[in-house]
Amino acid sequence: MLQVNDNFLKLKAGYLFPEIARRVNAFTQANPDAKVIKLGIGDVTEPLPPAIIKAMHEALDEMASRDSFRGYGPEQGYDFLRNAIAEHDFRARGCDVAPDEIFVSDGSKCDTGNILDIFGDDNSVAVQDPVYPVYVDTNVMAGHTGDSDASGRYQGLTNLPCTAENDFTPALPEKPVDLIYLCYPNNPTGAVASKETLQKWVSYAKEHGSLILFDAAYEAFITDESIPHSIYEIDGARSCAIEFRSFSKNAGFTGTRCAYTVVPKDVIGKTADGKDQPIHPLWNRRHCTKFNGVSYIVQRGAEAAYSEAGKQQIGELVSFYMKNAELLREGLSSVGIEVFGGVNAPYIWLKTPGDATSWDFFDKLLSGVHLVGTPGSGFGASGEGYFRLSAFNSRANVEEAVSRIQKLMSSSA
Ligand SMILES: *Cc1c(COP(=O)(O)O)cnc(C)c1O
């Protein structure tokens, strides 16, 4: 008989975004004339920068001619892109990362999930709470957890609560953990990690022989110059951290698809019989066996993100979204809402007014002023009582959203 992977049945049924969609659909069916503004899912709204479009057009023209046509490329990515990444994202910031430690892929979501292939099943795993759900769900699918409790926490996972009380900077785990997922700038809280905070984690990982899985999908949104963009800005990180990066949020590649993972050759794990085993060859083997490379056209587009014009246009795109974040922050603070994030990240994390639950506030925003955001509790038990708004939207929608929230607050005051 065909057996299924029973671990999938442990996954919570009412996943966050489908539940949001269900409530929004029910509302718009009952109120067909309401103009609903969505500040919910973290997807970009603005078109690709012109320098990237131009590079992709040229690459497509190359594919149209027999002489310059390309078939399969290297699974790990073309040298032109790996070299540009090593130079601009790392060496320019003093980080020691070689092009052959960079694995180009079609997304960080996939990479953060797929990375579990190369690790044993008995590692203890720590995640921030609230958390990007992919880290948790992929560990559930891999059988690394037990069932979930009423608050949605899975047995066997170590949750590191991030709340206003600890400034969204979690304490080190009490019991030793082997794999630690850290996301900075953080989705959903918009918090960032100082050099000291990251140094503390790197020291912990080195002391315990653990590995940090560092998701830096939002590094381009860092405005404060003292905040590290990469974990490799920290001494010692080359032996205890993998870093995930994506072109999705900075260059608007959510629909175009390109990302990369850095696996330093210095990271060493243990085999079942206690021998040292570098993880770089394992990830290389996994990547080449299960993945056939990102399209040439898309990699040329990603390369153009590092051209002078590309950098400038991406800078403008990021500034545009960060101005949205500032408008949200200031507009909400001015009516007494406590807001976090939104300074070095495109997310505003707010304390729900009047101690409402996250879902109560969701319903109130939707029915009261036709706005959609994301309930904090959907990202983890410690997100209860918080709410996420995204700065990825048009200026007009953001301005309208701010004035609607202000109206809601004055009518309920
Ligand atoms: C958007 C996002 C990513 C990027 O995912 P892609 O698959 O590259 O689009 C990675 N991590 C976090 C936390 C994100 O929010």
The ligand as an ORCA input file, in Angstrom:
! r2SCAN-3c Opt
* xyz 0 1
  C      10.241     37.336      0.913
  C      11.131     36.565      1.812
  C      12.135     35.751      1.285
  C      12.390     35.677     -0.198
  O      11.798     34.578     -0.761
  P      11.979     34.282     -2.308
  O      11.609     32.853     -2.407
  O      13.418     34.532     -2.665
  O      11.040     35.185     -3.049
  C      12.956     35.057      2.160
  N      12.801     35.178      3.489
  C      11.866     35.950      4.021
  C      11.765     36.061      5.491
  C      10.988     36.662      3.201
  O      10.042     37.424      3.749
*
